[in-house]
Amino acid sequence: MTPAARVQAAIELLDEIVTSAREGGAAADTLIARYFKTRRYAGSKDRRAVRDLVFRAVRRAGERPASGRAAMIGLAGEDAALAALFDGSPHGPAPIAPGEAAAAHGTVPAWLAERFDPLVDGAEQAALLERAPLDLRVNRLKAARDPALVPGSTPTPLSPLGLRLPGGENVEQTDAWKAGLVEVQDEGSQLLALACAARPGMTVVDLCAGAGGKTLALAAEMGNAGRIVAADTDRARLFRMTPRLERAGVTIVEPGLLDPGRETEALADLAGAADIVLVDAPCSGSGTWRRNPEARWRLTPDRLARLTGLQARLLDIAAVLVAPGGVLVYAVCSLFAEEGRAQAAAFSARSSLVEADLPISAGRAAGSGVLLTPGHDGTDGFFVAGWQRPC
């Protein structure tokens, strides 16, 4: 592909990404993979160059652009070499017309700017769009942390289990991953799992287990001894957990598919019986924009309202499961106050559980919880809070 053809390819991909964000379709990574699957003529250098252009344009535009061309013209306005490639050459983009629409530079959509936690100022918001490293969690069941497990990795600064790579590596091709010695997991998620203080013999409920990232971490902290009920309403995500459990050597997990709206009924046998209930709740994902910057184009006020309502309901469901002396841990990969400190404050006001400090080794106090951010901690963004049932 010529340099101009790469720009045109990026514009076509951006068109798909903008449409998908507006209509709730596939993520950018998925769309890029599909695009090149049908374009075998594009070599590895072409794919990397196009991908880089796409994500440069996505990160630059706070508001969802009108089109892929507008997004790329906005980027070209800050890059003369890129602008020169709008030359009308074969397979390249048409020249930029005088006054043609260009996406404005920004960090976040205007309606979201005031929803961040007070700790997340403009510099912190900008850090949400920096490129993220690739973090791995070493599986205690099979190995001790050693950078030699994955060549090129270095120990993470906060988690005692973490290894870090610059990003872009295919970890699933490494011997360490195939043998279940490491799992891909951001350092913030590792700290969250450690803050649960899981121990061998406990009964643990991971109420929003998804594909099992934190379930696996909890099982390792428990030495594969005890019981973990990993529940979710998404069958496909739970299905993806099974090979991960096998690879990691974890045998104490019971996956459980929940029927939305009937979760309490399905978990009735665990009422008052769980030593730890983890609610890693569905959320806006604003703390993970380093990895999915187009996600900020997907949010709407209605969607955010539905998420906060679901979070509150999940906290109430979880509270019933906590045993005397047990703890409820709430986490969201969000930096919005209404999903974090405000959600925690509202639960404290209506619950008989009492607020509890969690042993988390990073972050800053945010109301009754702790906030981790890319700008302050170098992790994905998380809010985490805990409560205990009196004995």
N, C-alpha and C positions, 0 to 999 in steps of 0.2 A: 504494500500500500504506500502511496505517496504521502508526504506530510499533510497535504490538503485533503486527501481522501480520509485520513485519520480524523481530521476535524469534522468532516461530513458524517462519518460514522458516529462520532461522539454526539453530534446534533441529533441524529436519528435515535440514538439510545436515550438521550435526554428527553426527547419527545415522549418516548415510552414511559420513562420514569415519572415525568410530570403527570401524564394521564393516569398512571397506576396509583400515584399518590392521591390524586383527586378522587379516584373511584374505589380506593381501598384494595388495589390489586397487589401483585407480587412485589417483593423488595428489589432494590436496585441490583444487588449481587445476582439474584436469580435472573433478572432480565438481561444482564450482561452475559451470563453463561449461556442463556438461550440464543442470544444474538449471534455469538461466535460459533455456536454449535452448527449453525446453518451457513457459516461463512468460513469454510476450511482453508480458503486461500489466505486468510489472515494469519501471519506467523506470530510467534510468541512476543516478539518485540512490538508488533502492531497491536496486539491485545493489551500489552502493558501500557503502551502510549495512549491508546484510546481510553482505557480505564482511568488513567491518571487525569486526562482531560475532563472526563465526565465528573469525577469526584472533586476536581478543582472548581468546576462550575457549580456543583451542588453545594459545596461548603461556602461558596462566596455569596449565594443568594439566600437571604433570610426569608423573604416571602417566596411562595411558590411562583416560579416564572410563568409567563403566558405560554411559552413554547421553548423547545430545546434550542432553537436558533437564538431567541432572545437571551437565554442563559449564556450561550457561548459568545454572543456579541458583547454582553456585559463583561465577560472575562477578557475578551480581546481588547476592550477599552483600556485595560491595564497591562497589556502585553503586546507591544508593537510587532514582535515576530509572529505571534499568533494572528494578529489582525492582517498581516501581509498574506496569510494563507487563504483568505477570503478573496480568491482571485478568479473564480469562474472556470478554473481548469477542469478537465474531465474528472468526474467522480469527486470533485471538491465543491465547497460551498460557493454560492453566488456572491459577488461583491456586496459589501455593506452599503446600503443606500443612505444618503444624507437624512438624518433624523429618524432612521429605523429604530424600532423599539429595542431597548436593551434592559436586561434585568438589573435592578438596583442592587448595590452592595449592601449587605446586612448580616446580622448574626441570627436573629430569630424573628418569626412573624410578630408584628406589633402587638397583637392581642395577647401574646404569651409573655411579653417582656416584664409585666408587672406581677406575674404569677410565681416567679421564682422565690425561694426562701430568701429572707433578708441577708443571709450570708453570701448569696450568689450575686455578686456585683457584675459590672460590665466586663471586667477582666476575666472573672470566673466563667461568664457566659461564653466569651470568646474561646476559652480553653476547651469548651465542649466540642469544638469543631476541629481541634488538632488531631493529627493522626495518632491512633492508639497503638501501643505495642501489642505483642502476642504473649499472653501469660499462660503458664502451665502450672497445674497443681500436681505435686508428687504424691503418689498413692502410698500412704503409710503402710498399707497392708503388704506391699511388695518391695518397697525401696525407701532409702533415705535420700534427702535432697543432696544432689551432687550435679554440678553443671555438666559433668562428663556424660550424664544420661542423655542429654540432647546437645550435640556439638553446636557451639555458637551461643549458648544460653548463659545467662548470669543470674545469680540469686536476686529475687525481688527484695526491696528494702524493708517491707512491712510484714509480709507473711513468711513464717518459718518453713512453709511448704512450697513456696513459689519459685519458678524459674521464668525468665523473661527473654524473649526474642524480639528483634527489631520489628517484625511484622512481615507478612507476605509468605512465610514459610509453609510448606505442606507438611504439617506435623504428622498427619495420618500415615505418611510413608516412612516414618522413623521406626526403628526397632523398639524404642521405649514405648511409643504409643501402642504399637501392635501387641506388646506384651502386657499392657495394662499398667505400666509403671507411671504414666503421666496422663492427665486429662487437660484439655483446654478449659481454663477458667480464669477470669479476671481476678487480680489480686483483691479487689474489693469484695467479690463474692467469696473468696477464700476466708477473708477476715470475718465476714458475716457468719459463715459456717462455724468457724472457731468460736465466735462469740456465743453460740448456742451452748457451749460447754457440754457437749454430749459425751457420755461415758459408757463403758461396757455394761450391758445388762439393762439399760434403759428401754422404755417404750417411747417411741418418737413418732409423731405424725408430721409429715411434710404435706401440707394441705394443698399446695399449688405446685406439685412436683415437676410438672412438665416432662422434659426428657431426662431429668434426673441428675443434673449437675450438682446441686446441693445435697441431694439424697446420697450420692456417692461419697461426698466429702464427710457427711455425718456418719456414714457406715464405717469409714476409715477411722474416724475419731473414736468410734465405739469398739474398735478392734474386731469388727464383724461378729459381735456378741450382743444379743438383745433382739429388739423388734423394731422395724421401721415400716410404717404404713405410708406408702407414697401414693397420694391420691391426686386426681385431676379430672376435669370434665372433657379433656381433649384426648380422644382415643389414639390419634396418630402420634401425638407427642409421647404418650405413655408407651406406645409400641416401640418407639426408638430407644427407650430405656433398657430394654431386655439385653441387647448385645453389649451395651456398656456395662451392665452389671456382671455379665459373664466375663468380659475382658478384665475387669477390675478384681475379679475373685470375690465378689460380694454375694452372700447367700441369705442375708437377714431381711431383705426387702420384700414387702408384699405390695405389688402395684394394685391400685384400686380405681376403677373407672366410676366416676360419680355422675349422677343424673342432675343437671342444673335445676336448682330449686328444691331438691330432695336430699341435699348433702347431710343434714342432721340425721335424717332417718337412716341413711346408709352407714353412718358412723356411730350409731347408737351404742354399739357394744364397747366403744372407746370413751364414752362419757365419764369424765372424772378419773380417767385412767392413764393419761399421757404425762410423762415426765417433761417432755418438750413438745410444743406445737409450734411449728414454723409456718408462718403465712408470708411467703414471698409472692406478694399479690400482683395480679395483672395491673399494669400502670401505663402511664404515658411513654415510658422509656426515655425520658429526657436526659437521664444520666448516661445513656449509651449512644448519644448522638455522634461521638467520635467514630463509632463503628458503622452507624446507620444515619448519616446526616440528613438524608431525605425524609426521615421519619418526622422531622419537625414540620414538614409540609402536609402530613397526613392528619394531624390533630385538628379537631373542631371543638367548639365549646360543648356541643352535645355529647361528643365522644368522651371528653374529659369528665363531664358530669356523670355519665354512665359508669366510668371507671371508679370515681370516688364513691359512688353508691355501692358498687360491688365490693370495694375494699372494706367499707363499713360492715357490710353483711358478712363477709368472710371473717372479720375479726369477731363478730358475735357468734358465729358458728364455732370458731376455734376456742373461744373462751369456755364453752361447755365441756370441752374435751380435757381441760387441764386438771391434773390431779392435785390434791393438797400438797403444797410445797413445790409444785411444778411451775414451769415458766412458759409464757407465750411470747414468741419473738415475731415481730412484724417488720417487714422490709419491703421497700419499693426501690426500683432503679430509676428514681425520679428525684428531681431537685425542685419541684413545685411545692409550695407551702401547703396547699390543700390536700396533697397526697401524703405529706410528711408530718410536720409538727402539728398542723391543724387536725389531721385525721387522728393522730395519737391523742391529742388533747380531748377530742370529742369522745373517744373510746374510754379514756380514763374517767370522764365525767359520768358515764352511764354504766360502768362495769364495777363489779365487786372485787376484781383483781387489783392489786396495788402495783404502782410503778416500781420497776427494778432496774438497777444499773447492770449493764452487760459488759463483760470483759473484752472490750474491743480496743485494739491498740493503735487507733488512728482516728482521724476525723475531729469534728468540733461539735460542742453541745448545740442542739437545735431544739428548743423547748425541752420536752422530756426525753428526747432521743438524741441520736448522733448523726451528723451529716458528713459523708465522705464525698469529695469532689475531685475531678481531674486536676483543677488548678491548684488545690491545696495539698492533695494526697497522692496525685499521680495515678489514681484508680478510676474506674468508672464511677459515676455518681450514684450514691445510695443514701437513703434514710433508713435507719434501724432503731427500733425501740423495743423495750421488754416490760413484761408484767409478771407478777407471781401470784399464785393463789395461796392465801394464808393457810397454814396447817391447822 
